[in-house]
Each structure stands twice: as structure tokens, then as C-alpha cells.
Amino acid sequence: MAKRDFLSLLDFSFEELDYLIQRGREFRKMHDAGEVYRPLVGKTGALVLQMHSTRTRVAFQAGMAQMGGHAIFLGTADSQLGRGEPIPDFARVLSEMVDIVMIRTHDQAAIETLAEYSTIPVINAMSSLLHPCQLLADIQTFEEKRGSISGATVAFIGDGYNMCHSYINAARQWGFNLKIASPEGYLPDEGILASTNNAQLVETPQEAVAQADLVVTDVWSSMGHEGQEENRREIFAPYQVNEALLDQANGDALFMHCLPAHRGEEVNDTILDDARSVVFQEAGNRLHSQKALMEFLLLGRVGG
């Protein structure tokens, strides 16, 4: 099987992405039923995290263990990358020892270099540009609750950063309509936005959520924005998602947030606990969607 990487949603065809979503749904059912499935016995993954992580780390480590494999965690202080080892050298060494690499680092180009020099699959576990693994969980969650997301209307409220960029790529791949409300100066990358006719900028959060089937937000100050928190709180204050804003979406609209959330900032104190919020199912689906991704990259499609 030819080596594949997952650095962006655009690395896979729609048919492959849809397979992953359906396979993730199967993994969730298997997990809920207590079914043991261990296709990765003898496989080892390296989890290289140069930024903080809860959901990504736990999902990859637990997922690899549940499928019979083993994951090795490498933080900034745990590998020679932290002491300046060139990425091509690091890639070649890991390729000799493990079967798959998951990496979280600020620089998307560093992830691409790792993939270029690795002979094993590389997964983008988040960069400052993209967060494709989160979108697998988000799409899976929406489709578990509402059916196909193709043709739906999605509102993204807040910073035009990595989550927004991956939602733009998702709109392109799944064919849903994405409306983005971000403050001036915090808009998504122009090139990514221009890559599809399915995403558009709107003036206000109220305009974004009108007729929306899904409302999504993210923190106002992500990793890499240290020291900007106070200024960002002032600029983003009109972009808080609360019940009053969600009430302006469709009656059966869902609310998502990749977590962790800052209650009192991008969300109020209660919206995560609203009946329309699916943030904890969404978080749980990180486990199942990432199991589907690892299985696909290491073994291909199940049954052919």
C-alpha cells in the first residue's frame, strides 16, 4: 500500500473522507458495545506534541491502545527536535522505528517537511494553519445527529485561524455553505478563502447564524497568541456565542466548539450545557474518528 499523509482535508478525496466518517461512526458503536477490535497489534505510533493537548493526545494514545498498538509520546523536551535536530533527520529516524507519526506544532511547513522525508504516514495533529483531525470529529457528530452535512448551512463565529481554515476546506469537500463572521484584522487567509465558492464572509454574527444548521466557534486567543489576550477580549466581545445568538439560527441548529472553551469569553457560562450543544459528543468523537484515520493510513479500507 502506498504511503499516505493527512496534513489537510484536501489530501483526501470526498469519497475517502466520507469513508472515514462512516468508519468513525462504526467505531463509536463498537466502543459503546464494548467490542474488542485490535487490528494494529505490533504497530507503534509516535505522538510528537510541541503544543499543549488534551483531546488530541488522549484520542491518539487511547485509540492506538484500543486497536492493539502502542503510542510513544514525545513532548518538546523529549526529543532532539527541541535541541535543533533537523526535521529531515528526525523524519528518517522515526521512519526506521515506528509505523505512523502524529505531530502538533505551530509551523505547517514543518509538518509538510516531516511528511516529505518520512516513509511512514504523517498526521497533522494541528498547526497554526489547519486542524483537520477536529473536522473529522465535527462532521461525524453532525451526521450522527442530523444526517448528511452536504447542502447544510454552517456559521463560523470568531477568529479566522486554524479551525476556520479547516472549516473552509470542509465546506469545499462536503459541499455545505459556510458563513464566517470575524473581526476586521482577524479574517481567514485570503488564499484559503478564495479556494472555494462555498465559504463567504459576512458582516455580523447575527448574519452568519441566520438559517444556520450548525453554529461553531473557537477560543479568541489560541496557542501562539500569548500576550494578546486582553486586546483580543475587547475586539471579539461582540462575537460571543450565547443562547440569544443561537436562537437566531434554525430551530434544530447544533452548536459546536473544539474545546477547551473559555466560559465568559467566546461562549457564555451556559451555552455548552444547552440542549443544542453537542460539544462533548464532538470531543468524544475525536477518539473514534482518529481511530478510523489511523486504521485507514496503516491498513487501507476495511474489506478492500
C-alpha positions in Angstrom: 0.0 0.0 0.0 1.4 3.4 -1.0 2.2 5.7 1.9 -0.4 8.5 2.5 -0.3 11.5 4.8 -3.1 13.5 6.3 -1.9 17.1 6.6 -5.1 18.7 5.3 -8.7 17.7 4.4 -7.6 18.4 0.8 -5.2 15.4 0.9 -8.2 13.0 0.7 -11.0 12.7 -1.8 -14.6 13.3 -0.7 -15.2 9.5 -1.1 -12.2 8.8 1.3 -13.4 11.4 3.8 -16.9 10.0 3.7 -15.5 6.6 4.3 -13.6 7.9 7.4 -16.8 9.5 8.8 -18.8 6.3 8.3 -16.0 4.2 9.8 -15.7 6.6 12.7 -19.4 6.0 13.4 -18.8 2.3 13.3 -16.0 2.7 15.8 -18.3 4.6 18.1 -20.9 1.9 18.0 -18.2 -0.8 18.6 -16.9 1.2 21.6 -20.3 1.7 23.1 -21.0 -2.1 22.8 -17.6 -2.9 24.4 -16.5 -4.7 21.3 -12.7 -5.6 21.2 -11.1 -4.9 17.9 -7.3 -5.0 17.7 -6.1 -4.7 14.1 -2.9 -2.7 15.0 -1.2 -5.3 17.2 2.5 -4.8 16.7 2.1 -1.3 15.3 3.7 1.8 17.0 2.9 5.4 16.6 5.0 8.4 17.6 2.9 11.3 19.0 5.0 14.5 18.7 3.3 17.3 20.5 5.1 20.7 20.7 2.0 22.5 22.0 -0.4 21.6 24.8 -3.0 18.9 24.1 -5.8 17.0 25.9 -8.3 15.7 23.3 -5.7 15.0 20.6 -3.2 13.3 22.8 -5.8 11.1 24.7 -7.6 10.2 21.5 -4.5 9.1 19.7 -3.0 7.3 22.7 -6.2 5.6 23.7 -7.2 4.9 20.1 -3.9 3.2 19.4 -4.1 1.2 22.6 -7.7 0.1 21.9 -6.7 -1.2 18.5 -3.8 -3.2 19.9 -1.0 -0.8 19.1 1.3 1.4 21.2 1.9 5.2 21.1 5.0 6.9 22.2 4.6 10.5 23.4 7.3 13.0 22.6 6.9 16.5 24.1 9.2 19.4 23.3 11.7 18.2 26.0 11.5 14.6 25.0 13.1 14.6 21.5 16.1 16.1 19.8 13.8 18.4 17.8 13.8 20.6 21.0 17.6 20.8 20.7 17.7 21.7 17.0 17.8 18.3 15.2 16.9 19.0 11.5 13.4 17.7 10.7 14.6 15.6 7.7 16.9 13.7 10.0 14.2 13.3 12.6 11.8 12.0 10.0 14.3 9.4 8.7 15.0 8.1 12.2 11.3 7.8 13.2 10.6 6.0 9.9 13.1 3.4 10.9 11.4 2.8 14.3 7.7 3.4 14.2 4.8 2.9 11.8 3.0 6.3 11.9 3.6 9.8 13.2 1.1 12.3 14.6 2.6 15.8 15.1 1.3 19.1 16.6 3.4 22.1 16.0 2.9 25.8 15.1 4.5 25.6 11.6 2.5 23.9 8.9 5.7 23.9 6.7 7.5 21.8 9.4 4.7 19.2 9.3 5.0 19.1 5.5 8.8 18.7 5.7 8.3 15.8 8.1 5.9 14.2 5.7 8.3 14.7 2.8 11.2 12.9 4.4 9.2 10.2 6.2 8.5 6.9 4.6 5.6 6.3 7.1 2.2 8.2 7.3 2.2 11.6 9.0 -0.9 13.1 10.5 -1.3 16.8 11.2 -2.5 16.9 14.8 -2.8 20.7 14.5 -0.8 23.6 13.3 -1.4 27.4 13.3 -2.8 27.0 9.8 -5.0 23.9 10.0 -6.7 21.4 12.3 -8.1 18.7 10.0 -8.5 16.0 12.6 -11.0 18.1 14.5 -13.1 18.4 11.4 -13.4 14.7 11.1 -15.0 14.6 14.6 -17.2 17.6 13.8 -18.6 16.2 10.6 -19.1 12.8 12.2 -21.0 14.4 15.1 -23.2 16.5 12.8 -24.1 13.5 10.7 -24.8 11.3 13.7 -27.3 13.9 14.9 -28.7 15.4 11.6 -27.7 13.2 8.6 -25.6 14.4 5.7 -24.0 17.8 6.1 -23.8 18.3 2.3 -26.0 21.3 1.4 -26.4 22.4 5.1 -25.6 26.0 6.3 -22.8 26.4 8.8 -21.9 29.5 10.7 -18.3 30.1 12.0 -18.1 32.8 14.6 -14.7 34.2 15.7 -11.1 34.1 14.8 -10.2 33.3 11.2 -7.5 30.9 12.4 -6.8 27.2 12.0 -10.3 26.0 12.9 -11.8 28.5 10.5 -9.4 27.4 7.7 -10.3 23.8 8.2 -14.0 24.6 8.1 -13.4 26.4 4.7 -11.7 23.2 3.4 -14.5 21.1 4.8 -17.1 23.3 3.0 -15.2 22.7 -0.2 -15.0 18.9 0.4 -18.5 18.3 1.7 -20.4 20.9 -0.2 -22.0 22.9 2.6 -22.5 26.6 2.8 -20.2 28.3 5.3 -20.8 31.8 6.6 -17.9 33.4 8.5 -18.2 36.3 10.9 -14.7 37.6 12.1 -13.5 41.0 13.2 -11.5 43.1 10.7 -7.9 42.2 11.1 -8.7 38.6 12.2 -10.1 37.3 8.9 -9.2 33.9 7.4 -6.3 33.5 5.0 -7.3 35.0 1.6 -5.9 32.2 -0.4 -7.8 29.5 1.6 -11.0 31.5 1.4 -10.7 32.0 -2.3 -10.2 28.3 -2.9 -14.0 27.6 -2.8 -17.3 29.3 -3.6 -18.9 27.5 -0.6 -17.5 29.9 2.0 -18.2 33.6 2.4 -17.5 36.4 4.8 -20.5 38.2 6.4 -20.6 41.4 8.5 -22.0 40.2 11.8 -22.5 37.1 13.9 -26.3 37.6 13.5 -26.0 37.5 9.7 -23.8 34.3 10.0 -26.3 32.4 12.1 -29.4 33.3 10.1 -30.8 29.9 8.8 -27.7 28.1 10.1 -28.0 24.3 10.8 -24.7 24.4 12.7 -23.0 27.2 14.7 -19.3 26.8 15.5 -16.9 28.9 17.5 -13.3 28.7 18.8 -11.3 30.4 21.5 -10.4 34.0 20.9 -6.7 33.5 21.9 -5.3 30.3 20.5 -1.8 28.8 21.2 0.6 31.3 19.6 -1.4 34.3 20.7 0.1 34.6 24.2 0.2 38.2 25.4 -2.7 39.3 23.1 -5.5 38.0 25.4 -6.7 41.3 26.8 -6.7 43.1 23.5 -8.5 40.2 21.8 -11.2 40.1 24.5 -12.1 43.6 23.7 -12.1 43.2 20.0 -14.0 39.8 20.0 -16.6 40.7 22.7 -19.4 41.2 20.1 -18.7 37.7 18.8 -19.6 35.7 21.9 -21.9 32.8 21.2 -24.8 32.6 23.7 -28.4 31.4 23.7 -29.7 34.7 22.3 -27.4 34.3 19.3 -28.2 30.6 18.8 -31.9 31.4 18.9 -31.5 33.2 15.6 -30.3 30.1 13.9 -32.6 27.3 12.6 -34.8 25.7 15.3 -32.9 22.4 15.2 -29.4 24.0 14.9 -26.5 22.4 16.7 -23.7 24.2 18.5 -20.0 23.0 18.4 -16.7 24.1 19.9 -13.5 22.1 19.6 -12.7 22.8 23.3 -11.2 23.8 25.7 -13.7 26.7 25.9 -13.2 29.9 27.9 -16.6 30.4 29.5 -17.4 34.1 29.7 -15.4 34.8 26.5 -16.2 33.2 23.2 -19.1 31.4 24.9 -21.2 32.5 27.9 -21.3 30.4 31.1 -24.3 28.2 30.0 -24.2 27.6 26.2 -22.1 24.5 26.5 -24.8 22.9 28.6 -27.6 23.9 26.3 -29.7 21.1 24.7 -28.4 22.3 21.3 -24.8 21.9 22.3 -23.0 18.7 21.2 -19.6 19.7 22.3 -19.0 16.6 24.5 -20.2 14.1 21.9 -18.0 16.1 19.5 -15.0 15.7 21.8 -15.7 12.0 22.2 -15.7 11.6 18.5 -12.1 12.6 18.4 -11.3 9.1 19.6 -13.4 7.3 17.0 -12.6 9.5 14.0 -8.9 9.3 14.8 -9.1 5.5 15.1 -10.7 5.4 11.7 -7.9 7.7 10.3 -5.0 5.6 11.8 -6.6 2.3 10.6 -7.0 3.8 7.1 -3.5 5.1 6.8 -2.0 1.9 8.1 -4.3 -0.8 6.7 -6.4 0.8 4.0 -10.1 0.4 3.7 -11.6 -2.4 5.7 -12.8 -5.1 3.4 -10.9 -3.8 0.4 
